[in-house]
Amino acid sequence: MPSIWTLILLSTLPLVWAVPAQKKAPTTNPTVIISEPEATVIGSTDLNKIDKFNGIPFALPPTALLRLKPPQPIQTSLGTIQATSIAKSCPQFLFSTDKKDIPSSIIATLTNIPIFQEVTNAAEDCLTLDIRRPSGTQPDAKLPVLVWIFGGGFEQGATAIYDGSNFVASSVKLGMPVIFVAMNYRLGGFGFLPGAEILKDGSANLGLMDQRLALQWVADNIAAFGGDPSKVTIWGESAGAISVFDQMAIYDGNNTYNGAPLFRSAIMNSGSIVPANPIDGTKGQVVYDTVVSNAGCSGASDTLECLRGLDYTKFLNAANSVPGILGYNSVAESYLPRPDGTVLTESPEQLVIQGKYASVPFIVGDQEDEGTVFSLFQNNLTTTDHIVDFLQNLFFFDASRQQITDLVATYQDIKTDGSPFRTGSLYNWYPQYKRLAAILGDISFTLTRRAFLSVAQKAKPDVPSWSYLSSYDHGIPFLGTFHGSDVVQVFYGILSNYGSKSLHSYYLSFVYEQDPNAKAGDYMDWPQWGNNQSLMNFFIDRGALLPDDFRQDSFNQIMADPAAFHF
């Protein structure tokens, strides 16, 4: 399946690109003294004159008795931190260990053994930050700060994959230098385990709490690196973008710490609100019970304490025994932020309706073909009824069959329609591929973005927002401008085309002025979404304005009863 191998290659390229950047320039190692907690942080300088600090702890190790517990701040001195090695990643959920899922379970069993975990640099003690800054930045520089939250379906990802050095170098070249910060946070069953037992214990949405503690660390310490804690923009892609919205919305929109906002603006690439059922709802409880059963903890008087007492490999295998995003269930994820009444108090769309989110300017957008990479494994879906069954059984437990049938009917059952869009009769991998790809992309990303903007415009009309659709990879067989392709184009800027160049300028202008147009030079004006509901459409060689009204029948069907389409 060449399309899958293309995806795998593209997803691993950032790791390859990051290696040359590890070379150090022959200069004195940059050293920063922080106070909360006390530490001397020693980094390195690369050949592009970017100072790099890797693996700075921002929380106590979430191991042993702190496994499946809220993150705890560090209260004691850390002494000297040699921040020159690649940071450990949090435990990954790459493949399901469910024995019914072959060959996934075989691969998963091999990748979860201790020696492979060591080779891949994964460990539970992983709550760290990486920082990039222009070389020689002084503590009084007060540069704006861009905090990155990586994506990966709340199952995969690490700061080591997302080296922000290229972006910082671009910021210097454009005359808008920034400090870049990336955080690790707990993933999969380590960070987003659902269930009534988790809710009762006060240990829901741990990954979101990790992110919040990392932002508090930035507020306490980034000035020592030359950053301005009052000029923080949070930025994420996919699950990272969903996390950015969640950081706007958790604690009913309270984003303050020590009396000051933790961030003043937000950027969301391919993700925003994810309407979700409660942490102790039907789907969440099935996930918890499956993990407990496969961990051998079903007979324990306290199943949660049993999970905490397992050795690392056994818990990792149990946590990964549910369906994962890289499989048939696709974006019907086992692990994602769910309402718990305390951290994420309600489903995200309800928080937007009630205006319970931080009033900060934001940019939110999508790739044109968000759903293609998530529709590669469902080639048994050959009819309309098959798609309805798939959505009813795996996605929308609260929707009637008629509601799902009506939604599917808004997508034509013809191979000239569907995603990758604008490709005629080409690239229909299996009979319902392009149709399913359009549906999954819309319900997970594209139309939820429009729903977010539409409701936010009513709830907080004075908060500026901008939106986009990226089409710069149109023509890639079977995938189009696929989910995650912006990591190559925008984050790394490897392909020096209009899409990457213009977005660097727009984003940096936004980081500096909370307006993508203020310092964007000669690039065309990007209107606020609220003016006329237009998107900036990014192509490989140009930009254009696009009315945000495509697939409106599908949008209307979802908005007629949003609660029916909770994940």
C-alpha positions, 0 to 999 in steps of 0.5 A: 500500500504505497500511500501508507508507506508515503505517510509513514515516510513523511511522518518520520522525516522530522526525526531525520531532519532533526539530527543535523541540527544537533551539531554544536557550534564551537562556542561556550555552552549557553547557561541560564539560571532559573529560580522556580525550581532553582536550577542551572540549565546548560544547553548547546548552540547549533551551527545556525546560531540557535541556543538549544535546551533539552529535557528541562523537568517541569514536574516530578516524575509521574511514576510509582505512586504518582502514576495516573495522578495529577502532575506535581510541581518540583519544590526542591533545587535541581542543581545543574541540568545538562540540557544537551541530550535528546529528551525522553518521550512519554510512553507511546501508543503506536500499535494496539496490543489487542491479540485480535488485531494482527499484525498490529499486536505482534508489532506492538508486543515487540516495540513495548519490550524494555530494550526497544523502549530504551532505543526509542527513548521512551519512559514514564519520567518524561515531563520536560520542556525543550527551549529554542532561542536566538543565540546570545539572547539576554535575560532582558530581551523580552522576546515573544514566546511561542509554546508548541503542543505536539499532536499525535491523536493523544497517543503519540508524539514527543518534543524530540520530533518537533525541533523548533530551531528552523522556526526560530531561525526563520523568525530571526530572518524575518526580523521577528525573533521569538523564543520557542518552547515545546512540552512533553505531556502524558499520552494514551492510557498514561494521560487520558485514561477514562472511567468512573474510577478515574473520575472518582479519584480526581485523575481525569485529563492528566495530559491537559493538567501536564500542559497547564503545569508546563505553561505555569513553568513558562510563566515562572521561568521564561524571562531568564531565557530572554522571553516575555511571560506576558507575550505567550502564544500557544500553538498546536497541531492536531491533538495539539490544536485540540489541546490549545483549545482545551487550554483556553477552555479548562477550568471554565476558561480561567487561563490565569496564574498568579493573577496574570494570563498564561497566554495572550493568543492561540493558533490551532492547526487541524483541530479545535473543539471535539464534542465528547461524552463524559469521562465515565460515559459508556465508551470511556468505561469500556476503555477502562474495563478493557485496560483493567482486564488485560492488566490482570486487575479485574479481581482487585478490590481497587483496580486503579491502585492495581494499575498503579502497581504494575511494572512499566511494560505490563501497564504499557501493554494493557493501556495499549490493548484498546483500539488506536488511531493507526487502525480500523477504528481511526479517529474514534479514539479510545483516549481523548479529553473528556468532560470530568466536571472539574478540569474540562467541566463540560463538552467543548462545544457547550463551553463555547456556547456559554462563553467559558473559554479564554478571550484571546485572539486566535487562528484556526484552520485545516488541511483540505483533505484531513480525512484521507490518512484516517480512511486507509484501513477500512476497505471492507466498507463498500456500501452506504449501509457499511458506512452508517454501521461504521459510524454508529458502532464506533463513533456516535453512540447517542445518534439514531441510525436515521440521524447518521443515515441523513448525515451520510446522505449529504455526501454523494456516493460517486467517485468524482466526489469526496476526498482528496477533493477536486480529483475527479474519478482518481484515487478512490482507493476502495469503493467508499474511500473518498466518501469516508475520507470526506466524512471523517475529515469533516466530523473530526476537523473541518466542520467542527472548526466551522462550528467553533467559529460560528458559535464563538462569533455569537458568544464573543463577537469582539474576540478576533479570529482568523481561519484558513484552508491549506491546499498546497499539497493538492495532487499527492495521490490518494492523500491530497493535502493530508492531515499533518502535512502542515508539519512539513510545510509550516512547522519545518518550512522545508518546502520553500513555497508560498504556503510555508513562507506566507504562513511563517510571516502571518504567524509571526506577525500574529505572535507579535501583534495578535494580528496576522496582517500587522507585520506580514509585509506584502502578503495579501490581507487576511480578513477576520473570519467574523467579517464575511466568513471567509478562509485564507486558502493557501496554495503552493504558489498563491493565496486566495479567499474562500467562502467558508460555506462548502458542504453546508448541508453536512454542516447543517445536519450536524448542527441540527443536534450537536449532542448526537454527534459526541465522540 
